[in-house]
Amino acid sequence: MAKIATAPQRFTHEEWVLSNNGQYSTAEQNRQKAERLRAEADRLIKETAETTDDTQEETTKRLDQRVNDVNYWNTEVDREKTAVGKELENLLDYKKRIENALAGYLDRNRNLTKKCLQFRENRKGVDLVHDEAQKELIKEIEMIQGVEGLLQRTLEQVEEQIRQLRSANYYLEKDLNDKFSALNIDGKCVNLTNNDVGALGRHPGSDKIVANSVTPDDWQRFTDENIKKAERCRTAGTDLRAVVDSVLEQTREDLQKQAAAVDAAFRRRISESEKALDKSVQHHEKVVHEIADVEETIAKLNAAIAEKEAPLMVAETRLNERTGRPNVELCRDAPQYRLIGEVGQIQQNVARLKATREAAKTQLKELIRTQLSLEEDIGIKKLTLEIDHGLCVPTRQQVDHPIF
């Protein structure tokens, strides 16, 4: 049986007009969106181009500044390395002088000097100090024993200083080599442009911070510390050369002059010990007085804490009573908040007073410890004066002054 064809859908004229208008409207909207998109694309292209150029220019400037910084420190390191090299040459010359000057002398009587040293070994605590008098006594024995040992020790000091200078020179040389490599790399980076096609390439992952890299402050501090260490070595070398000159010039110095130096050192040390004893006594008196003041302060704090108990109970009792207000009268009104604040304020004040009291108690313990320490120190200084003034000075008066 033949199928009857279905007639196409018919539209009214109004539907046709509406359809056309819809198409026009859609087309206009899409066109406007496209225009806006094109305008935004043009703006974005211009913006990214300017940003990229500005960023690259800023990066180049920073690289150039970095090259200048490295150049500056490279110059400083090189200058210091040159100075270290000169000081090293000087010390090597001094080492040869000492080796040529080494000689021995006959021993002289040193019993009285040793006796003073033995007396001074009985000093106690911090007063058992390697002070000027002690150094001069030891120096006197060394002079009596001969200059050979003195020159040998001086030679060992020079050799150690030479070792330190060589070490400093090594690290300066290493730093110079590293900076030379960095200058080559950063110099190449500064000169790179967008037109250097053969030298350019993508390097994914290169924008990550290298794990073993350092900060600019660490970088500068490293070089600065190297230079300062080298400067300290140079200064120590210069000071040591002055000592060597003095030692070489004074190897024939007579014992009478050294004995006078020992006696002068004793006078200065005794005067210094007497002043220190007076100061210790004065501080002891002040500490004892302060202990009494702190104890009085603790008593005041205890009274102040006790005085807060009644106001705290009043505020808490008021709060507790007000919880009994019936129904809607149980209102969080201004008095309620003020009472809560009052309780908190009193508790806070009590806590502050207790903290201050604990601090005062802690300080009182420190003061008592200080008092005991000062008393011990006073006893030590009296013993020192008895040894130096009462024993060593009379012994030094018996010293004969043999001359080589």
BELRABEL-V182420 format. One record per residue. N is the residue number from 1. D_FIRST is the distance of its C-alpha to the first C-alpha in Angstrom with 1 decimal. Layout:
BEGIN
n->[N | N]
d_first->[D_FIRST | D_FIRST]
END
This chain:
BEGIN
n->[1 | 2 | 3 | 4 | 5 | 6 | 7 | 8 | 9 | 10 | 11 | 12 | 13 | 14 | 15 | 16 | 17 | 18 | 19 | 20 | 21 | 22 | 23 | 24 | 25 | 26 | 27 | 28 | 29 | 30 | 31 | 32 | 33 | 34 | 35 | 36 | 37 | 38 | 39 | 40 | 41 | 42 | 43 | 44 | 45 | 46 | 47 | 48 | 49 | 50 | 51 | 52 | 53 | 54 | 55 | 56 | 57 | 58 | 59 | 60 | 61 | 62 | 63 | 64 | 65 | 66 | 67 | 68 | 69 | 70 | 71 | 72 | 73 | 74 | 75 | 76 | 77 | 78 | 79 | 80 | 81 | 82 | 83 | 84 | 85 | 86 | 87 | 88 | 89 | 90 | 91 | 92 | 93 | 94 | 95 | 96 | 97 | 98 | 99 | 100 | 101 | 102 | 103 | 104 | 105 | 106 | 107 | 108 | 109 | 110 | 111 | 112 | 113 | 114 | 115 | 116 | 117 | 118 | 119 | 120 | 121 | 122 | 123 | 124 | 125 | 126 | 127 | 128 | 129 | 130 | 131 | 132 | 133 | 134 | 135 | 136 | 137 | 138 | 139 | 140 | 141 | 142 | 143 | 144 | 145 | 146 | 147 | 148 | 149 | 150 | 151 | 152 | 153 | 154 | 155 | 156 | 157 | 158 | 159 | 160 | 161 | 162 | 163 | 164 | 165 | 166 | 167 | 168 | 169 | 170 | 171 | 172 | 173 | 174 | 175 | 176 | 177 | 178 | 179 | 180 | 181 | 182 | 183 | 184 | 185 | 186 | 187 | 188 | 189 | 190 | 191 | 192 | 193 | 194 | 195 | 196 | 197 | 198 | 199 | 200 | 201 | 202 | 203 | 204 | 205 | 206 | 207 | 208 | 209 | 210 | 211 | 212 | 213 | 214 | 215 | 216 | 217 | 218 | 219 | 220 | 221 | 222 | 223 | 224 | 225 | 226 | 227 | 228 | 229 | 230 | 231 | 232 | 233 | 234 | 235 | 236 | 237 | 238 | 239 | 240 | 241 | 242 | 243 | 244 | 245 | 246 | 247 | 248 | 249 | 250 | 251 | 252 | 253 | 254 | 255 | 256 | 257 | 258 | 259 | 260 | 261 | 262 | 263 | 264 | 265 | 266 | 267 | 268 | 269 | 270 | 271 | 272 | 273 | 274 | 275 | 276 | 277 | 278 | 279 | 280 | 281 | 282 | 283 | 284 | 285 | 286 | 287 | 288 | 289 | 290 | 291 | 292 | 293 | 294 | 295 | 296 | 297 | 298 | 299 | 300 | 301 | 302 | 303 | 304 | 305 | 306 | 307 | 308 | 309 | 310 | 311 | 312 | 313 | 314 | 315 | 316 | 317 | 318 | 319 | 320 | 321 | 322 | 323 | 324 | 325 | 326 | 327 | 328 | 329 | 330 | 331 | 332 | 333 | 334 | 335 | 336 | 337 | 338 | 339 | 340 | 341 | 342 | 343 | 344 | 345 | 346 | 347 | 348 | 349 | 350 | 351 | 352 | 353 | 354 | 355 | 356 | 357 | 358 | 359 | 360 | 361 | 362 | 363 | 364 | 365 | 366 | 367 | 368 | 369 | 370 | 371 | 372 | 373 | 374 | 375 | 376 | 377 | 378 | 379 | 380 | 381 | 382 | 383 | 384 | 385 | 386 | 387 | 388 | 389 | 390 | 391 | 392 | 393 | 394 | 395 | 396 | 397 | 398 | 399 | 400 | 401 | 402 | 403 | 404]
d_first->[0.0 | 3.8 | 6.5 | 9.3 | 12.6 | 15.4 | 18.6 | 21.7 | 24.3 | 26.9 | 30.6 | 33.6 | 36.5 | 38.7 | 36.3 | 36.4 | 40.2 | 40.5 | 38.4 | 40.6 | 43.7 | 42.7 | 42.2 | 45.6 | 47.3 | 45.9 | 47.0 | 50.4 | 50.9 | 50.0 | 52.3 | 55.1 | 54.7 | 54.8 | 57.9 | 59.6 | 58.7 | 60.2 | 63.3 | 63.7 | 63.2 | 65.9 | 68.2 | 67.6 | 68.3 | 71.5 | 72.5 | 72.0 | 73.7 | 76.7 | 76.7 | 76.6 | 79.4 | 81.5 | 81.0 | 81.9 | 84.9 | 86.1 | 85.6 | 87.6 | 90.3 | 90.4 | 90.6 | 93.4 | 95.2 | 94.7 | 96.3 | 99.2 | 99.6 | 99.6 | 102.0 | 104.3 | 104.4 | 104.7 | 107.8 | 109.2 | 108.7 | 110.2 | 113.2 | 113.7 | 113.3 | 116.0 | 118.3 | 117.7 | 118.6 | 121.8 | 122.7 | 121.9 | 124.3 | 127.0 | 126.7 | 126.9 | 130.2 | 131.5 | 130.6 | 132.8 | 135.6 | 135.5 | 135.5 | 138.5 | 140.3 | 139.9 | 143.3 | 145.0 | 148.0 | 150.4 | 149.8 | 151.9 | 152.8 | 149.8 | 150.8 | 151.1 | 147.8 | 146.1 | 147.9 | 146.3 | 142.9 | 143.5 | 144.6 | 141.3 | 139.2 | 140.2 | 138.2 | 135.3 | 131.7 | 130.5 | 134.1 | 134.1 | 132.9 | 133.4 | 135.2 | 137.4 | 140.5 | 138.9 | 137.7 | 141.1 | 142.8 | 140.4 | 140.9 | 144.7 | 144.3 | 142.1 | 144.8 | 147.5 | 145.5 | 145.0 | 142.4 | 140.9 | 138.6 | 137.7 | 136.9 | 134.8 | 132.7 | 132.4 | 131.2 | 128.6 | 127.4 | 127.2 | 125.2 | 122.7 | 122.4 | 121.8 | 119.0 | 117.4 | 117.7 | 116.1 | 113.3 | 112.8 | 112.9 | 110.2 | 107.8 | 108.5 | 107.8 | 104.6 | 103.6 | 104.4 | 102.3 | 99.3 | 99.8 | 100.0 | 96.7 | 95.2 | 96.5 | 95.0 | 91.6 | 91.6 | 93.2 | 90.3 | 87.8 | 89.5 | 89.1 | 85.5 | 83.2 | 79.5 | 80.4 | 81.9 | 78.7 | 80.4 | 82.1 | 79.1 | 76.4 | 74.2 | 75.9 | 73.6 | 75.6 | 78.7 | 78.3 | 79.4 | 83.0 | 84.8 | 86.0 | 89.7 | 90.0 | 92.6 | 92.9 | 94.9 | 97.6 | 97.8 | 98.0 | 100.8 | 102.5 | 102.5 | 104.2 | 106.5 | 107.6 | 108.2 | 110.4 | 112.2 | 112.9 | 114.3 | 116.4 | 117.7 | 118.6 | 120.3 | 122.2 | 123.2 | 124.3 | 126.4 | 128.0 | 128.7 | 130.4 | 132.6 | 133.5 | 134.2 | 136.5 | 138.3 | 138.7 | 140.0 | 142.4 | 143.7 | 144.1 | 147.9 | 148.0 | 150.9 | 150.6 | 152.6 | 149.9 | 147.3 | 149.4 | 149.6 | 145.9 | 145.6 | 148.0 | 146.2 | 142.9 | 144.5 | 145.8 | 142.3 | 140.7 | 143.2 | 142.7 | 139.0 | 139.2 | 141.5 | 139.1 | 136.2 | 138.2 | 139.0 | 135.4 | 134.3 | 137.0 | 135.8 | 132.1 | 133.2 | 134.9 | 131.8 | 129.5 | 131.7 | 131.7 | 127.9 | 127.5 | 129.3 | 127.2 | 123.9 | 125.1 | 125.9 | 122.4 | 120.8 | 122.9 | 121.7 | 118.0 | 118.5 | 119.9 | 117.1 | 114.5 | 116.4 | 116.5 | 112.7 | 112.4 | 113.3 | 111.0 | 108.2 | 108.8 | 109.0 | 105.6 | 104.0 | 105.6 | 104.3 | 100.8 | 101.1 | 102.4 | 99.7 | 97.0 | 98.2 | 97.1 | 94.8 | 91.1 | 90.3 | 93.9 | 93.1 | 92.3 | 92.2 | 94.6 | 96.8 | 99.7 | 97.4 | 96.3 | 99.8 | 101.1 | 98.5 | 99.5 | 103.2 | 102.7 | 100.9 | 103.5 | 106.4 | 104.7 | 104.1 | 107.7 | 109.0 | 106.8 | 108.3 | 111.8 | 111.3 | 109.8 | 112.9 | 115.1 | 113.6 | 114.0 | 117.6 | 118.2 | 116.7 | 118.9 | 121.9 | 121.4 | 121.1 | 124.3 | 126.1 | 125.0 | 126.2 | 129.5 | 130.0 | 129.0 | 131.4 | 134.2 | 133.5 | 133.4 | 136.8 | 138.4 | 137.0 | 138.3 | 141.7 | 141.9 | 140.9 | 143.7 | 146.2 | 145.2 | 145.2 | 148.1 | 150.1 | 149.9 | 148.5 | 150.6 | 154.0 | 152.9 | 152.0 | 155.5 | 156.9 | 154.8 | 156.9 | 155.6 | 156.1 | 155.6 | 154.3]
END
